[in-house]
Amino acid sequence: MEEKKYNNYKLFEWFGVITAIIYSLFVALNIGLEFFGFLLLLISALSIGIWAFLNQHRGILLLQFFYTASALIGIVRWWN
């Protein structure tokens, strides 16, 4: 049972990593996908935040709060 829980935690970690990589490419390429990039940043921050919380990585969890705030600022600024 412990192995299955560990694998579920890893899913949050790696899903967050992949969405963060795609986010950074969308923003860096400057091809008009910034809004979707910020959505991916939000998804990534939430996913890695869940992983950090479940594994008690407090520093990473704090960082994800700031990434979440950055994503929300980016979405709001793009929308206006």
ABEGO torsion letter per residue (X at the ends): XAAAAAAAAAAAAAAAAAAAAAAAAAAAAGAGAAAAAAAAAAAAAAAAAAAAAAAGBAAAAAAAAAAAAAAAAAAAAAAX
